[in-house]
């Protein structure tokens, strides 16, 4: 669908402003209020920019950076990368995000933007996680996704990636919010590139407030977190150390009047200190997906695909008897089942393909269902 000329002109200037840097939502609002249109700002001198409420040092940087930007070139770069732009003035701009104190004035995305106006839950957690965190994420998120909730996370390593993957396995919709550009060649971290493409291929979306060429600097991620929470009705935290990025997202959620949920963990794990503290401070304890669905007035959980025990062979049924929700090493399974390792590996592979067993790495396995 072609973009109307007037809207395209506005988007070009907004894209240019995004490339300038040093102009966040607050400064943008000052510029918008002072100048009659964005074209005037693009031609404005130093004095006018300062008079709009921009600090003098920042105004100097704006002038220097603006003069180095070719609007047509940056526009074509994004078109060639199949990255779409959405202005805050567009009626399709996510309604939830527009409600926060400092919504991005321009969103960059690939995928289906329309899912951002569905009921969503943000899921965040530790980059380094335990097998308990992995199991809890997969168990809870898969049920939430199959119940129709859009799952939003930050495409980071760890719990974020597990939440996205669990959603895809449940045939659900998920959104990755990035702290850099959504361009294929600039996905960060690059190890999640294939996951990012699966998200789009399965009807999801990648979204950012940063244009092509943005380096994934450390300050980008706390700002990214306000979008993660801002797009959602609530935030679920799964494993978080004290002073972690996940707790920043939880703080954003509280400031945005969103629900905060947390899955409790053992008192002996540093990865549970943050989540347990959130619960002590009033976050809603979650032990099952139903806790969140009831809070959101979603009455029924859609049937999550399972494999009936009757479809298992005798050997497969035998192996499942020696597995549980706690990780079990293959040597112990072999010892209990009296099966040779080579034979056992073959059976475990089949069980994993059926969705009954999950390989946690290090030759450790758990029972999924």
C-alpha positions as CSV (number, residue, x, y, z in Angstrom):
1,X,0.0,0.0,0.0
2,X,1.4,3.4,-1.0
3,X,1.8,6.1,1.6
4,X,0.0,9.4,0.9
5,X,2.4,12.2,-0.1
6,X,1.7,14.4,2.9
7,X,2.3,11.5,5.3
8,X,5.4,10.4,3.5
9,X,6.9,13.9,3.7
10,X,6.3,13.9,7.5
11,X,7.9,10.5,7.8
12,X,11.0,11.6,5.9
13,X,11.5,14.5,8.4
14,X,10.8,12.3,11.4
15,X,13.3,9.8,10.0
16,X,15.8,12.6,9.7
17,X,15.2,13.7,13.2
18,X,15.6,10.1,14.5
19,X,19.0,10.1,12.7
20,X,20.1,13.3,14.3
21,X,20.4,11.8,17.7
22,X,20.0,13.8,21.0
23,X,16.3,14.2,20.3
24,X,14.1,12.0,22.4
25,X,10.3,12.2,23.0
26,X,10.6,15.1,25.4
27,X,12.8,17.3,23.2
28,X,10.7,16.3,20.2
29,X,7.5,17.6,21.8
30,X,9.3,21.0,22.4
31,X,10.2,21.2,18.8
32,X,6.8,20.2,17.6
33,X,5.2,22.8,19.8
34,X,7.5,25.7,18.7
35,X,7.7,25.1,15.0
36,X,4.6,25.2,12.8
37,X,5.8,22.1,10.8
38,X,8.8,19.8,10.7
39,X,10.1,21.4,7.5
40,X,10.6,24.6,9.4
41,X,12.6,22.8,12.0
42,X,14.7,21.2,9.4
43,X,15.7,24.6,8.0
44,X,15.9,26.4,11.4
45,X,18.9,28.2,12.6
46,X,20.7,27.8,16.0
47,X,18.8,30.6,17.7
48,X,15.4,29.2,16.7
49,X,16.3,25.8,17.9
50,X,17.4,27.2,21.3
51,X,14.3,29.2,21.5
52,X,12.2,26.1,21.1
53,X,13.5,24.9,24.5
54,X,16.5,22.9,23.4
55,X,19.7,23.3,25.5
56,X,22.4,25.3,23.7
57,X,25.0,22.5,23.7
58,X,22.5,20.0,22.3
59,X,21.3,22.6,19.7
60,X,24.8,22.9,18.4
61,X,25.0,19.1,17.9
62,X,21.6,19.1,16.2
63,X,22.8,21.6,13.6
64,X,26.0,19.7,12.9
65,X,24.3,16.3,12.6
66,X,21.4,17.6,10.6
67,X,23.7,19.1,8.0
68,X,25.3,15.7,7.4
69,X,22.0,13.9,6.8
70,X,20.6,13.3,3.3
71,X,16.9,12.7,3.8
72,X,16.4,11.0,0.5
73,X,19.3,8.6,1.1
74,X,18.2,7.5,4.6
75,X,14.6,7.1,3.4
76,X,15.7,4.8,0.5
77,X,18.0,2.9,2.9
78,X,15.0,2.0,5.1
79,X,12.8,1.2,2.0
80,X,15.5,-1.1,0.6
81,X,15.7,-2.9,4.0
82,X,11.9,-3.4,4.0
83,X,11.6,-1.4,7.3
84,X,8.3,0.4,7.8
85,X,7.8,3.6,9.8
86,X,4.9,4.5,12.0
87,X,4.4,8.1,13.3
88,X,2.8,8.7,16.7
89,X,0.2,10.7,14.7
90,X,-0.9,7.6,12.8
91,X,-4.2,6.0,14.0
92,X,-2.5,2.6,13.9
93,X,0.1,3.6,16.5
94,X,-0.2,1.2,19.5
95,X,-2.8,2.6,21.8
96,X,-1.2,1.2,25.0
97,X,2.2,2.7,24.1
98,X,0.7,6.1,23.3
99,X,-0.5,6.3,26.9
100,X,3.0,6.4,28.5
101,X,4.8,9.5,29.6
102,X,7.3,9.5,26.8
103,X,6.2,7.4,23.8
104,X,8.5,7.3,20.8
105,X,7.6,9.8,18.1
106,X,8.6,7.3,15.4
107,X,8.5,3.5,15.4
108,X,10.5,1.3,13.0
109,X,9.2,-2.2,12.4
110,X,9.2,-5.4,10.4
111,X,6.2,-7.7,10.5
112,X,2.5,-7.2,11.4
113,X,2.1,-4.0,13.3
114,X,-1.6,-4.7,13.9
115,X,-0.9,-7.3,16.6
116,X,0.4,-4.5,18.8
117,X,-3.1,-3.4,19.5
118,X,-4.1,-6.9,20.9
119,X,-4.0,-7.7,24.6
120,X,-0.3,-8.4,25.4
121,X,1.9,-9.5,28.3
122,X,5.6,-8.6,28.5
123,X,7.9,-11.4,29.7
124,X,11.4,-10.5,30.9
125,X,14.1,-12.2,32.9
126,X,17.7,-13.0,33.3
127,X,20.2,-13.4,30.5
128,X,21.9,-16.1,32.5
129,X,19.2,-18.4,33.8
130,X,18.8,-21.7,35.6
131,X,17.0,-24.8,34.4
132,X,14.2,-23.9,36.7
133,X,13.8,-20.5,35.0
134,X,13.8,-22.2,31.6
135,X,11.1,-24.7,32.6
136,X,9.0,-22.0,34.3
137,X,9.2,-19.8,31.2
138,X,8.3,-22.5,28.8
139,X,5.4,-23.9,30.9
140,X,3.7,-20.5,31.7
141,X,4.4,-18.7,28.5
142,X,3.2,-21.5,26.2
143,X,-0.1,-21.6,27.9
144,X,-0.5,-17.9,27.9
145,X,0.3,-17.7,24.2
146,X,-2.1,-20.5,23.3
147,X,-4.8,-18.6,25.2
148,X,-4.4,-15.7,22.8
149,X,-2.1,-13.3,24.6
150,X,0.6,-11.6,22.5
151,X,3.9,-12.1,24.2
152,X,6.3,-9.2,24.2
153,X,10.0,-9.4,25.1
154,X,13.3,-7.8,24.3
155,X,14.9,-10.5,22.0
156,X,17.8,-10.7,24.5
157,X,19.7,-13.8,25.4
158,X,18.2,-16.0,28.1
159,X,14.6,-15.7,29.4
160,X,13.6,-13.3,26.6
161,X,14.6,-15.7,23.9
162,X,13.0,-18.6,25.7
163,X,9.7,-16.7,26.0
164,X,9.7,-15.9,22.2
165,X,10.5,-19.5,21.4
166,X,7.9,-20.9,23.7
167,X,5.3,-18.6,22.1
168,X,6.2,-19.8,18.6
169,X,6.0,-23.4,19.7
170,X,2.5,-22.8,21.0
171,X,1.6,-21.2,17.6
172,X,1.2,-17.8,19.3
173,X,2.1,-14.3,18.4
174,X,5.2,-12.5,19.8
175,X,6.9,-9.1,19.5
176,X,10.6,-8.4,19.8
177,X,11.5,-4.9,21.0
178,X,15.0,-4.1,20.1
179,X,17.6,-1.7,21.5
180,X,19.1,-1.2,18.1
181,X,17.7,-1.3,14.5
182,X,15.4,-4.0,13.2
183,X,17.4,-4.3,10.0
184,X,18.3,-8.0,9.3
185,X,22.0,-7.2,9.3
186,X,21.8,-5.3,12.5
187,X,19.8,-7.7,14.8
188,X,21.3,-7.6,18.2
189,X,22.3,-10.1,19.5
190,X,23.2,-11.7,16.1
191,X,22.8,-15.1,17.7
192,X,19.1,-14.5,17.8
193,X,18.9,-13.6,14.1
194,X,17.1,-16.8,13.1
195,X,14.7,-16.4,16.0
196,X,13.9,-12.9,14.9
197,X,13.1,-14.1,11.4
198,X,10.8,-16.9,12.8
199,X,8.9,-14.2,14.8
200,X,8.1,-12.4,11.6
201,X,7.4,-15.5,9.6
202,X,4.9,-16.6,12.2
203,X,2.8,-13.4,12.1
204,X,4.8,-11.5,14.8
205,X,6.7,-8.2,14.7
206,X,10.1,-6.6,15.5
207,X,9.9,-3.1,16.6
208,X,12.4,-0.3,17.7
209,X,12.6,3.4,18.1
210,X,16.1,3.4,16.5
211,X,16.9,3.8,12.7
212,X,19.4,1.8,10.6
213,X,22.9,2.3,11.7
214,X,22.2,2.7,15.4
215,X,24.9,1.0,17.5
216,X,23.5,-1.1,20.4
217,X,24.8,1.1,23.1
218,X,24.2,0.3,26.8
219,X,21.8,3.3,27.4
220,X,19.5,2.1,24.6
221,X,18.3,-0.9,26.6
222,X,16.8,0.8,29.7
223,X,15.0,3.0,27.2
224,X,13.9,0.0,25.2
225,X,12.4,-1.5,28.4
226,X,9.8,1.3,28.7
227,X,8.5,0.2,25.3
228,X,8.4,-3.4,26.3
229,X,6.2,-2.6,29.3
230,X,4.4,0.2,27.5
231,X,3.0,-2.1,24.8
232,X,1.7,-4.6,27.4
233,X,-1.1,-4.8,29.9
234,X,1.3,-6.3,32.4
235,X,4.8,-7.5,32.9
236,X,5.9,-11.0,34.1
237,X,9.4,-11.3,35.5
238,X,11.0,-14.7,35.5
239,X,14.4,-14.9,37.3
240,X,16.1,-11.6,38.0
241,X,19.1,-10.7,40.0
242,X,19.0,-7.6,42.1
243,X,19.6,-4.4,40.1
244,X,19.0,-6.2,36.8
245,X,17.5,-4.9,33.6
246,X,14.3,-6.9,34.2
247,X,13.7,-4.9,37.4
248,X,14.0,-1.7,35.3
249,X,11.2,-3.0,33.1
250,X,9.1,-3.8,36.2
251,X,9.7,-0.2,37.5
252,X,8.7,1.2,34.1
253,X,5.5,-1.0,34.3
254,X,4.6,0.4,37.7
255,X,5.2,4.0,36.5
256,X,2.9,3.2,33.5
257,X,0.2,1.8,35.7
258,X,0.7,-1.7,34.4
259,X,0.3,-5.0,36.3
260,X,3.5,-6.6,37.6
261,X,3.7,-10.4,38.0
262,X,6.6,-12.5,39.2
263,X,7.4,-16.2,39.4
264,X,9.0,-17.0,42.8
265,X,12.2,-18.9,43.1
266,X,14.4,-20.6,45.7
267,X,15.9,-18.4,48.4
268,X,19.3,-19.9,47.7
269,X,19.6,-18.7,44.1
270,X,20.9,-15.2,43.2
271,X,18.6,-15.3,40.1
272,X,15.6,-15.3,42.4
273,X,16.5,-12.3,44.6
274,X,15.0,-9.8,42.2
275,X,11.7,-11.7,41.6
276,X,11.2,-12.6,45.3
277,X,11.8,-9.0,46.3
278,X,9.2,-7.9,43.7
279,X,6.7,-10.2,45.3
280,X,7.5,-8.8,48.8
281,X,6.9,-5.3,47.4
282,X,3.5,-6.2,46.0
283,X,4.0,-7.9,42.6
284,X,1.4,-10.7,42.0
285,X,2.9,-14.1,42.6
286,X,2.5,-16.5,39.6
287,X,2.6,-20.2,39.9
288,X,0.6,-21.0,36.9
289,X,-0.6,-19.3,33.7
290,X,-4.1,-19.3,35.0
291,X,-3.1,-16.7,37.7
292,X,-2.5,-14.1,34.9
293,X,-5.4,-15.1,32.7
294,X,-7.8,-14.7,35.7
295,X,-6.3,-11.2,36.4
296,X,-6.9,-10.3,32.7
297,X,-10.4,-11.8,32.8
298,X,-9.5,-14.4,30.2
299,X,-11.6,-17.3,31.5
300,X,-10.3,-20.3,29.5
301,X,-7.0,-21.6,28.4
302,X,-7.1,-22.9,24.9
303,X,-6.0,-26.4,24.6
304,X,-2.2,-26.5,24.3
305,X,-1.1,-29.3,21.9
306,X,-0.1,-32.4,23.8
307,X,0.9,-35.9,22.8
308,X,-1.2,-38.7,24.4
309,X,0.7,-41.4,26.3
310,X,-1.1,-44.0,24.2
311,X,0.9,-42.8,21.1
312,X,4.2,-43.7,22.7
313,X,6.0,-47.0,22.1
314,X,6.8,-49.2,25.1
315,X,10.4,-48.0,25.2
316,X,9.3,-44.4,25.1
317,X,6.8,-44.9,27.9
318,X,9.5,-46.6,30.0
319,X,11.9,-43.6,29.5
320,X,9.3,-41.0,30.5
321,X,8.9,-42.8,33.9
322,X,12.4,-41.8,34.8
323,X,11.9,-38.1,33.9
324,X,10.3,-35.3,35.7
325,X,10.1,-31.5,35.9
326,X,13.6,-31.6,37.5
327,X,16.5,-32.0,35.2
328,X,17.9,-35.5,34.9
329,X,21.3,-36.5,33.4
330,X,21.3,-39.1,30.7
331,X,23.6,-41.4,32.7
332,X,21.0,-41.6,35.5
333,X,18.2,-42.3,33.0
334,X,20.4,-45.0,31.4
335,X,21.1,-46.5,34.8
336,X,17.4,-46.6,35.8
337,X,16.1,-47.8,32.5
338,X,18.8,-50.3,31.8
339,X,19.1,-48.9,28.2
340,X,22.3,-48.4,26.3
341,X,23.3,-44.7,25.8
342,X,23.1,-45.0,22.0
343,X,19.6,-46.5,22.2
344,X,18.5,-44.0,24.9
345,X,19.7,-41.0,22.8
346,X,17.5,-42.2,19.9
347,X,14.5,-42.5,22.2
348,X,15.0,-39.1,23.8
349,X,15.3,-37.5,20.4
350,X,11.9,-38.9,19.3
351,X,10.4,-37.8,22.6
352,X,11.7,-34.3,22.1
353,X,10.3,-34.2,18.6
354,X,6.9,-35.2,20.1
355,X,7.2,-32.3,22.5
356,X,7.3,-34.5,25.6
357,X,10.9,-34.2,26.5
358,X,13.2,-31.1,26.4
359,X,17.0,-31.2,26.2
360,X,18.4,-28.6,28.6
361,X,22.0,-29.1,27.3
362,X,24.8,-30.8,29.1
363,X,22.9,-34.1,28.5
364,X,20.2,-33.1,31.0
365,X,16.6,-33.7,30.2
366,X,13.2,-32.7,31.6
367,X,9.6,-33.9,31.1
368,X,7.6,-31.1,29.4
369,X,4.1,-32.6,29.7
